[in-house]
Amino acid sequence: MNIFVFGLILLVVGVVTLSRANAFRLHPAEQRLAILGAAVGGVLIGLAMIGWSTAVYVNDNQGGVVIVKFGADLPSNRIIASEGEKGPQAVVLPPGWHFFYWPWIYDLETVDNIDIPRGKIGVVTARDGRSLPEGTVYAPAMDADRLLDAQFFLGEGSGYRGPQLTVLTPGQYRYNPRLYTIELRPVLSVSVGEVAVIKADAGPIYDPGPGEEVETVNGTPIVPSGYRGIWREALTPNAYYLHPDAYVVTRVQTTNRMYEYAHAQALTVRTRDGFEFPVDVRVSAKISAIDAPYVVAKLADPDRSEGRHTTLEERVILPAIRAIFRNTAETRNALEFVRTRSDIERLATEMLREGLAEYRVDTEGVFIADIRIAETEAGRRLLATQTDREVAQQEQETFREQQRAQVARAEAVRSEEEANQQIQQAQARARVEIARQDAQAMIATAEGEAAAYRTKMAALEGIENFIRLELAQMIVARWGGEVPRVFTIGGGNDSGSTTLTGAMLQRLLEPAAEAAGR
């Protein structure tokens, strides 16, 4: 402002001096030129100072908000001028020099750009604009760049005042703080092992079309993404730029849940025969990404803590599993309950799966960790009786096994004896057969020799010649052809001897030799 005043004074003095140039005609020429030069210089400097006083400068990371001091009044329901009225102007000056903003007409406010860091979003609220339609909480979404263009927003864009559904993603933005407030909020990040179920409080109302109906659960509509209600498709692991107030997020665990009821929290059952004892049980439950929106519609937040348990466990799992085991125990005796443990697990799993189907929750099984019947006096006596009975049965079975072993051994001995007898019989039959065959061989040999003798006798023309030939062959074989002259044939005790003369033998041999020669 001071620059403008000084410049104005210099301008006025210069102009006045120039206008009175004739008054200096009596001065020497050099003096007259000096005065005129000073007047011209004053005019130029004054103009420069006045011009400089109208210039404004905006830094690179800032914007300039202009406030008009003179002009038409703003409408009563408006706070930002978009058509040159008095007050804060919608247009924000960009970085650089701007001229002709006369200081007595305009004021300039420089504001820093807003920086949205990574992992954050900017939630925008407009102070001016049209009133929101009835039943609408958030202004409809529009492009973020057009949203922050205040001149467009208040004019052609017909923007609404109040919370904006559009959010600013990470980056730097120049904006008019007289029109907008921007709040940094965390981005929606969905982790692995969970999904995000969205309940939209903004957006259009879903119209299913002719012949169709909107699916509702507990009075809450289940709608496609983008419409008002619970979105039927949950958001899978990723980062999402959603308005944190317009879209209510319920995180649902999709990994397997395991609920354990043991020790102090064990289930207590009473059997048909009056025995009461605790049972340690583990229950598996799982919510799929597809079913998560329906579970939220039924239970709101299934993983919200309600005392010692979550909502899902407190309202669904625990009541169901207590009823299943109570009803199952009432149909069985205590020992039967213990013996049919695997059947009870299978039955409990089927019953729980059927009960959870109403809530769109699944189970992988119900598992009995321990049946603590021995913790009660009556249970210990029952188990002792059962143990004695089992021991007796085992002893009986052992005795029966011993009997079966003795019978098996006797059978083995008998079988061995029969086998030995069969071997001996076979050997005897073999010996008989061999003897028979030997006899037949001897007979055949004798018959062959007899036939040979008969053939020889026939060839020698009588038995005498045959005998002579046999004796001759015997003597040749025995004594080498030398005929002993005396044969002594003795009996026992030297009772006597008979002497045969060589002449007799010689006489007998001569015909035989001749026959042999022939």
C-alpha positions as CSV (number, residue, x, y, z in Angstrom):
1,M,0.0,0.0,0.0
2,N,2.8,2.4,0.8
3,I,4.4,1.7,-2.6
4,F,1.1,2.6,-4.2
5,V,1.0,5.9,-2.3
6,F,4.6,6.8,-3.1
7,G,4.0,5.9,-6.7
8,L,0.8,7.9,-6.9
9,I,2.6,11.0,-5.4
10,L,5.4,10.7,-7.9
11,L,2.9,10.3,-10.8
12,V,0.9,13.3,-9.7
13,V,4.0,15.5,-9.2
14,G,5.4,14.4,-12.6
15,V,2.1,15.1,-14.4
16,V,1.8,18.5,-12.7
17,T,5.3,19.3,-13.6
18,L,4.8,18.4,-17.2
19,S,1.5,20.3,-17.3
20,R,3.4,23.5,-16.2
21,A,6.2,23.1,-18.7
22,N,5.5,26.6,-20.1
23,A,6.3,28.1,-16.7
24,F,9.9,27.0,-17.1
25,R,10.5,28.8,-20.5
26,L,12.4,31.6,-18.7
27,H,14.8,29.1,-17.2
28,P,17.9,28.3,-19.0
29,A,17.6,25.4,-21.5
30,E,19.7,23.0,-19.5
31,Q,17.7,23.7,-16.3
32,R,14.5,23.3,-18.3
33,L,15.5,20.0,-19.7
34,A,16.5,18.7,-16.2
35,I,13.1,19.7,-14.8
36,L,11.2,18.0,-17.6
37,G,13.4,14.9,-17.4
38,A,12.8,14.7,-13.7
39,A,9.0,15.1,-14.3
40,V,9.0,12.3,-16.9
41,G,11.1,10.1,-14.6
42,G,8.7,10.7,-11.8
43,V,5.8,9.8,-13.9
44,L,7.4,6.6,-15.1
45,I,8.6,5.7,-11.6
46,G,5.2,6.5,-10.2
47,L,3.5,4.3,-12.8
48,A,6.0,1.5,-12.1
49,M,5.3,1.8,-8.4
50,I,1.6,1.8,-8.9
51,G,1.8,-1.2,-11.2
52,W,4.1,-3.0,-8.8
53,S,1.6,-2.4,-6.0
54,T,-1.0,-4.3,-8.0
55,A,1.2,-7.4,-8.5
56,V,0.8,-10.5,-6.4
57,Y,3.1,-13.5,-6.4
58,V,2.2,-17.1,-5.6
59,N,4.9,-19.7,-4.7
60,D,5.2,-23.0,-6.5
61,N,3.6,-25.1,-3.8
62,Q,0.8,-22.6,-3.0
63,G,-2.4,-21.2,-4.3
64,G,-3.8,-17.7,-4.1
65,V,-7.3,-16.9,-2.8
66,V,-8.5,-13.5,-3.9
67,I,-10.9,-11.5,-1.7
68,V,-12.9,-8.7,-3.4
69,K,-13.7,-5.6,-1.3
70,F,-16.1,-3.9,-3.7
71,G,-18.8,-5.3,-5.8
72,A,-22.3,-6.9,-5.6
73,D,-23.3,-8.6,-2.5
74,L,-23.3,-12.4,-2.3
75,P,-26.7,-14.2,-2.1
76,S,-27.7,-14.9,1.4
77,N,-27.1,-18.7,1.1
78,R,-23.7,-18.4,-0.5
79,I,-20.2,-17.8,1.0
80,I,-18.0,-18.1,-2.0
81,A,-18.3,-15.7,-5.0
82,S,-18.3,-17.3,-8.4
83,E,-19.4,-14.3,-10.5
84,G,-17.2,-11.5,-9.1
85,E,-19.3,-10.6,-6.1
86,K,-17.8,-9.3,-2.9
87,G,-16.0,-11.8,-0.7
88,P,-13.8,-14.8,-1.3
89,Q,-13.5,-15.7,-4.9
90,A,-13.9,-19.3,-6.2
91,V,-11.0,-19.0,-8.5
92,V,-7.6,-19.9,-7.0
93,L,-4.6,-18.2,-8.5
94,P,-1.9,-20.6,-9.7
95,P,1.8,-20.1,-8.9
96,G,3.6,-17.1,-10.4
97,W,3.1,-13.3,-10.8
98,H,-0.4,-11.8,-11.2
99,F,-1.1,-8.0,-11.9
100,F,-3.8,-5.4,-11.5
101,Y,-5.0,-6.6,-8.2
102,W,-5.5,-3.1,-6.8
103,P,-4.8,-3.2,-3.1
104,W,-7.8,-1.1,-2.1
105,I,-10.0,-3.5,-4.1
106,Y,-8.4,-6.9,-3.6
107,D,-6.8,-8.9,-0.9
108,L,-4.7,-12.0,-1.5
109,E,-4.4,-15.0,0.8
110,T,-1.7,-17.6,-0.2
111,V,-2.4,-21.1,1.1
112,D,-0.2,-24.2,0.9
113,N,-1.2,-27.0,-1.3
114,I,-2.3,-30.2,0.5
115,D,-0.2,-33.3,0.2
116,I,-1.9,-36.7,0.5
117,P,0.8,-39.2,1.5
118,R,0.9,-42.8,0.6
119,G,-1.5,-44.9,2.6
120,K,-3.9,-42.0,3.2
121,I,-6.9,-40.5,1.4
122,G,-8.3,-37.0,1.6
123,V,-11.9,-36.7,2.8
124,V,-13.5,-33.5,1.3
125,T,-16.3,-31.4,2.7
126,A,-17.7,-28.5,0.8
127,R,-18.9,-25.4,2.7
128,D,-20.9,-24.0,-0.2
129,G,-23.0,-25.3,-3.1
130,R,-26.5,-26.6,-3.5
131,S,-28.3,-28.2,-0.7
132,L,-28.2,-32.1,-0.7
133,P,-31.3,-33.8,-2.0
134,E,-33.7,-35.1,0.6
135,G,-32.6,-38.6,1.9
136,T,-29.1,-38.0,0.7
137,V,-26.2,-37.9,3.2
138,Y,-23.3,-37.5,0.8
139,A,-22.9,-35.5,-2.4
140,P,-22.6,-37.7,-5.5
141,A,-19.1,-38.6,-6.6
142,M,-17.4,-36.7,-9.4
143,D,-13.9,-36.5,-10.8
144,A,-11.5,-35.2,-8.1
145,D,-10.0,-32.5,-10.4
146,R,-13.4,-31.1,-11.2
147,L,-14.4,-31.3,-7.6
148,L,-11.5,-29.0,-6.5
149,D,-12.2,-26.6,-9.4
150,A,-14.3,-24.3,-7.2
151,Q,-15.5,-22.2,-10.2
152,F,-16.8,-25.3,-12.0
153,F,-18.1,-26.8,-8.7
154,L,-20.2,-23.8,-7.9
155,G,-21.2,-23.1,-11.5
156,E,-21.5,-25.6,-14.3
157,G,-20.9,-28.6,-11.9
158,S,-23.8,-27.7,-9.6
159,G,-22.0,-29.2,-6.7
160,Y,-23.6,-29.9,-3.4
161,R,-22.5,-28.6,0.0
162,G,-21.6,-31.1,2.7
163,P,-19.6,-34.4,2.7
164,Q,-18.4,-35.3,-0.7
165,L,-18.4,-39.0,-1.8
166,T,-15.3,-38.3,-3.8
167,V,-12.0,-38.8,-2.0
168,L,-8.5,-37.6,-2.9
169,T,-5.9,-40.2,-3.6
170,P,-2.2,-39.8,-2.7
171,G,-0.7,-36.7,-4.4
172,Q,-0.5,-32.9,-4.1
173,Y,-3.6,-30.7,-4.7
174,R,-4.2,-26.9,-5.0
175,Y,-7.6,-26.1,-3.5
176,N,-9.6,-23.2,-2.0
177,P,-9.7,-23.6,1.7
178,R,-12.6,-21.1,1.9
179,L,-14.7,-23.6,0.1
180,Y,-13.3,-27.0,1.1
181,T,-12.0,-28.7,4.2
182,I,-9.8,-31.8,3.6
183,E,-9.2,-34.4,6.3
184,L,-6.5,-37.1,6.0
185,R,-7.8,-40.6,6.7
186,P,-6.2,-44.0,6.3
187,V,-6.8,-45.9,3.1
188,L,-8.9,-49.1,3.3
189,S,-6.4,-52.0,3.3
190,V,-7.7,-55.6,3.3
191,S,-5.2,-58.1,4.5
192,V,-4.7,-61.7,3.4
193,G,-7.0,-64.1,5.3
194,E,-9.9,-61.6,5.5
195,V,-12.4,-59.8,3.3
196,A,-14.1,-56.5,3.8
197,V,-17.9,-56.4,3.7
198,I,-19.2,-53.0,2.6
199,K,-22.4,-51.4,3.9
200,A,-22.9,-48.4,1.7
201,D,-24.8,-45.4,3.1
202,A,-24.3,-43.5,-0.2
203,G,-25.1,-44.2,-3.8
204,P,-28.2,-44.9,-5.8
205,I,-31.0,-47.2,-4.6
206,Y,-30.9,-50.5,-6.4
207,D,-33.8,-51.2,-8.7
208,P,-33.8,-54.9,-9.6
209,G,-36.0,-54.5,-12.6
210,P,-39.4,-56.1,-13.6
211,G,-40.1,-59.5,-12.0
212,E,-37.2,-59.3,-9.6
213,E,-37.0,-58.5,-6.0
214,V,-34.2,-57.1,-3.8
215,E,-32.7,-59.8,-1.6
216,T,-32.9,-58.8,2.0
217,V,-31.5,-60.3,5.2
218,N,-32.8,-59.0,8.5
219,G,-34.4,-56.2,6.6
220,T,-31.0,-55.1,5.1
221,P,-30.8,-55.2,1.2
222,I,-28.1,-57.2,-0.4
223,V,-27.2,-55.3,-3.5
224,P,-24.6,-55.1,-6.3
225,S,-21.5,-53.0,-5.7
226,G,-22.0,-49.3,-6.0
227,Y,-25.6,-49.2,-4.6
228,R,-26.9,-48.4,-1.2
229,G,-27.0,-51.4,1.1
230,I,-24.7,-54.3,1.8
231,W,-22.7,-55.2,-1.2
232,R,-23.1,-58.8,-2.2
233,E,-19.5,-59.1,-3.2
234,A,-17.0,-58.6,-0.4
235,L,-13.7,-56.8,-1.1
236,T,-10.8,-59.2,-1.3
237,P,-7.2,-58.4,-0.1
238,N,-6.0,-55.2,-1.6
239,A,-6.0,-51.4,-1.0
240,Y,-9.2,-49.4,-1.7
241,Y,-9.9,-45.6,-1.9
242,L,-13.3,-45.5,-0.3
243,H,-14.9,-42.8,1.9
244,P,-14.5,-44.2,5.4
245,D,-17.8,-42.7,6.6
246,A,-19.9,-43.3,3.6
247,Y,-18.9,-47.0,3.4
248,V,-19.0,-48.9,6.7
249,V,-16.4,-51.6,6.6
250,T,-16.8,-54.9,8.4
251,R,-13.7,-57.1,8.3
252,V,-14.5,-60.8,8.2
253,Q,-11.9,-63.5,8.8
254,T,-11.9,-66.1,6.0
255,T,-9.3,-68.5,7.5
256,N,-10.4,-71.4,9.7
257,R,-11.6,-70.6,13.2
258,M,-11.0,-73.0,16.0
259,Y,-13.0,-72.8,19.2
260,E,-11.9,-74.9,22.1
261,Y,-14.0,-75.8,25.1
262,A,-11.7,-77.5,27.7
263,H,-10.8,-77.3,31.3
264,A,-13.0,-74.7,33.0
265,Q,-14.9,-74.1,29.8
266,A,-15.5,-77.8,29.0
267,L,-19.0,-78.9,28.1
268,T,-20.8,-80.8,30.9
269,V,-23.1,-83.6,29.7
270,R,-25.5,-86.0,31.5
271,T,-26.0,-89.4,30.1
272,R,-29.2,-91.5,30.1
273,D,-28.1,-93.5,33.1
274,G,-27.5,-90.4,35.2
275,F,-23.8,-89.9,35.0
276,E,-22.6,-86.3,34.6
277,F,-19.1,-85.4,33.5
278,P,-17.1,-82.8,31.4
279,V,-16.1,-83.3,27.8
280,D,-13.3,-81.3,26.1
281,V,-14.4,-80.3,22.6
282,R,-12.9,-78.4,19.7
283,V,-15.1,-76.9,17.0
284,S,-13.9,-75.7,13.6
285,A,-15.8,-73.0,11.7
286,K,-15.2,-71.1,8.5
287,I,-16.8,-68.2,6.6
288,S,-16.2,-68.0,2.9
289,A,-15.7,-64.7,1.0
290,I,-19.0,-65.4,-0.9
291,D,-21.0,-65.9,2.3
292,A,-19.4,-63.1,4.3
293,P,-22.0,-60.4,3.3
294,Y,-24.8,-62.6,4.5
295,V,-23.1,-63.4,7.8
296,V,-22.7,-59.6,8.4
297,A,-26.3,-59.0,7.5
298,K,-27.2,-61.7,10.1
299,L,-24.8,-60.9,12.9
300,A,-23.3,-57.5,12.1
301,D,-19.6,-58.1,13.0
302,P,-19.1,-61.8,13.6
303,D,-15.7,-61.2,15.1
304,R,-16.7,-58.5,17.5
305,S,-15.8,-59.3,21.1
306,E,-18.7,-59.9,23.4
307,G,-17.1,-60.6,26.8
308,R,-14.9,-63.8,26.5
309,H,-16.3,-64.7,23.1
310,T,-16.9,-63.2,19.7
311,T,-20.4,-62.6,18.4
312,L,-20.3,-65.6,16.1
313,E,-19.2,-67.9,19.0
314,E,-21.5,-66.4,21.6
315,R,-24.6,-66.3,19.5
316,V,-24.2,-69.3,17.2
317,I,-21.4,-71.8,17.9
318,L,-21.6,-72.2,21.6
319,P,-25.4,-72.5,22.0
320,A,-25.4,-75.0,19.1
321,I,-22.6,-77.2,20.3
322,R,-24.0,-77.3,23.9
323,A,-27.4,-78.4,22.6
324,I,-25.9,-81.0,20.3
325,F,-23.8,-82.7,23.1
326,R,-26.6,-82.4,25.7
327,N,-29.1,-84.1,23.4
328,T,-26.6,-86.7,22.2
329,A,-25.7,-87.7,25.8
330,E,-29.3,-88.1,26.8
331,T,-29.7,-90.9,24.4
332,R,-26.7,-93.0,25.5
333,N,-25.4,-94.6,28.7
334,A,-22.1,-93.4,30.0
335,L,-20.0,-96.3,28.8
336,E,-21.8,-96.2,25.5
337,F,-20.9,-92.5,25.2
338,V,-17.3,-93.3,25.8
339,R,-17.2,-96.3,23.4
340,T,-19.0,-94.4,20.5
341,R,-16.8,-91.4,20.6
342,S,-16.1,-91.4,16.9
343,D,-19.8,-91.8,16.1
344,I,-20.6,-88.9,18.3
345,E,-18.0,-86.7,16.6
346,R,-19.5,-87.6,13.2
347,L,-23.1,-87.0,14.3
348,A,-22.1,-83.7,16.0
349,T,-20.4,-82.5,12.9
350,E,-23.5,-83.2,10.7
351,M,-25.8,-81.5,13.2
352,L,-23.6,-78.4,13.6
353,R,-23.2,-78.1,9.8
354,E,-27.0,-78.2,9.5
355,G,-27.4,-75.6,12.2
356,L,-24.8,-73.2,10.8
357,A,-26.2,-73.3,7.3
358,E,-28.8,-70.7,8.4
359,Y,-26.0,-68.3,9.1
360,R,-24.0,-69.2,5.9
361,V,-21.2,-70.6,8.1
362,D,-19.5,-73.9,7.5
363,T,-17.6,-76.3,9.7
364,E,-14.8,-78.8,9.1
365,G,-15.7,-80.9,12.1
366,V,-16.4,-81.3,15.8
367,F,-13.6,-83.1,17.7
368,I,-13.7,-84.6,21.1
369,A,-10.4,-84.0,22.8
370,D,-11.1,-85.8,26.1
371,I,-14.1,-87.4,27.9
372,R,-13.3,-86.8,31.6
373,I,-15.7,-89.3,33.1
374,A,-13.0,-90.3,35.6
375,E,-13.1,-86.9,37.3
376,T,-16.3,-87.9,39.2
377,E,-16.5,-90.6,41.9
378,A,-19.4,-92.3,40.2
379,G,-17.4,-92.3,37.0
380,R,-14.3,-93.8,38.5
381,R,-16.4,-96.7,40.0
382,L,-18.1,-97.2,36.6
383,L,-14.7,-97.3,34.9
384,A,-13.3,-99.7,37.5
385,T,-16.2,-102.0,36.9
386,Q,-15.7,-101.8,33.2
387,T,-12.0,-102.4,33.7
388,D,-12.6,-105.5,35.8
389,R,-15.1,-106.8,33.2
390,E,-12.6,-106.1,30.4
391,V,-9.8,-107.9,32.4
392,A,-12.1,-110.9,32.8
393,Q,-13.0,-110.9,29.2
394,Q,-9.3,-110.6,28.3
395,E,-8.5,-113.6,30.5
396,Q,-11.3,-115.6,29.0
397,E,-10.0,-114.7,25.6
398,T,-6.5,-115.6,26.6
399,F,-7.7,-119.0,27.8
400,R,-9.6,-119.6,24.6
401,E,-6.4,-118.6,22.7
402,Q,-4.4,-121.1,24.7
403,Q,-7.0,-123.8,24.0
404,R,-6.9,-123.0,20.3
405,A,-3.1,-123.1,20.5
406,Q,-3.1,-126.6,22.2
407,V,-5.6,-127.9,19.6
408,A,-3.5,-126.4,16.9
409,R,-0.3,-128.1,18.3
410,A,-2.1,-131.5,18.6
411,E,-3.4,-131.1,15.1
412,A,0.1,-130.3,14.0
413,V,1.6,-133.4,15.7
414,R,-1.2,-135.6,14.2
415,S,-0.6,-134.2,10.8
416,E,3.2,-134.8,11.2
417,E,2.6,-138.5,12.3
418,E,0.3,-139.0,9.4
419,A,2.8,-137.5,7.1
420,N,5.5,-139.9,8.5
421,Q,3.3,-142.9,8.2
422,Q,2.5,-141.9,4.6
423,I,6.3,-141.6,4.0
424,Q,6.9,-145.1,5.5
425,Q,4.0,-146.6,3.6
426,A,5.4,-145.1,0.4
427,Q,8.9,-146.5,1.2
428,A,7.4,-150.0,1.9
429,R,5.5,-149.9,-1.3
430,A,8.7,-148.9,-3.1
431,R,10.6,-151.8,-1.5
432,V,7.9,-154.3,-2.5
433,E,7.9,-153.0,-6.0
434,I,11.7,-153.2,-6.1
435,A,11.7,-156.8,-4.8
436,R,9.0,-157.7,-7.3
437,Q,11.0,-156.2,-10.1
438,D,14.2,-158.0,-8.8
439,A,12.3,-161.3,-8.7
440,Q,11.0,-160.8,-12.2
441,A,14.5,-159.9,-13.3
442,M,15.9,-163.1,-11.7
443,I,13.2,-165.2,-13.3
444,A,13.9,-163.6,-16.6
445,T,17.7,-164.3,-16.1
446,A,17.0,-167.9,-15.1
447,E,14.7,-168.4,-18.0
448,G,17.3,-166.9,-20.3
449,E,20.1,-169.1,-18.9
450,A,17.9,-172.2,-19.1
451,A,17.1,-171.3,-22.7
452,A,20.8,-171.0,-23.3
453,Y,21.6,-174.3,-21.7
454,R,18.8,-175.9,-23.8
455,T,20.3,-174.4,-26.9
456,K,23.8,-175.6,-26.0
457,M,22.5,-179.1,-25.2
458,A,20.7,-179.2,-28.5
459,A,23.9,-178.1,-30.2
460,L,26.0,-180.7,-28.4
461,E,23.6,-183.5,-29.2
462,G,22.9,-184.6,-25.7
463,I,23.5,-183.8,-22.0
464,E,26.7,-185.8,-21.7
465,N,28.5,-183.7,-24.2
466,F,27.1,-180.6,-22.5
467,I,28.4,-181.7,-19.1
468,R,31.8,-182.5,-20.6
469,L,31.9,-179.0,-22.2
470,E,31.0,-177.3,-18.9
471,L,33.6,-179.3,-17.0
472,A,36.2,-178.5,-19.5
473,Q,35.4,-174.8,-19.3
474,M,35.5,-174.9,-15.5
475,I,38.9,-176.6,-15.5
476,V,40.3,-174.2,-17.9
477,A,39.0,-171.3,-15.9
478,R,40.1,-172.7,-12.6
479,W,43.4,-174.5,-13.3
480,G,44.6,-173.0,-16.5
481,G,44.1,-176.2,-18.5
482,E,46.1,-178.4,-16.1
483,V,44.0,-181.3,-14.9
484,P,44.6,-182.4,-11.4
485,R,45.2,-186.1,-11.1
486,V,43.6,-186.4,-7.7
487,F,40.5,-184.6,-6.2
488,T,40.0,-184.7,-2.5
489,I,36.5,-184.1,-1.3
490,G,36.5,-183.8,2.5
491,G,33.8,-183.4,5.1
492,G,33.9,-182.3,8.6
493,N,36.2,-183.9,11.2
494,D,38.4,-185.4,8.4
495,S,35.9,-188.2,8.1
496,G,37.4,-189.4,4.8
497,S,38.4,-188.7,1.2
498,T,37.8,-190.0,-2.2
499,T,40.6,-190.1,-4.8
500,L,39.7,-190.0,-8.4
501,T,42.3,-190.9,-10.9
502,G,43.4,-188.5,-13.5
503,A,42.8,-191.2,-16.1
504,M,39.1,-191.1,-15.4
505,L,39.0,-187.3,-15.8
506,Q,41.2,-187.5,-18.8
507,R,38.8,-190.0,-20.3
508,L,35.9,-187.8,-19.6
509,L,37.5,-184.7,-21.0
510,E,38.7,-186.0,-24.3
511,P,35.1,-186.2,-25.9
512,A,34.4,-182.7,-24.5
513,A,37.5,-181.3,-26.0
514,E,36.6,-182.7,-29.2
515,A,33.2,-181.4,-29.1
516,A,34.5,-178.0,-28.2
517,G,36.9,-178.3,-31.2
518,R,34.0,-178.9,-33.4
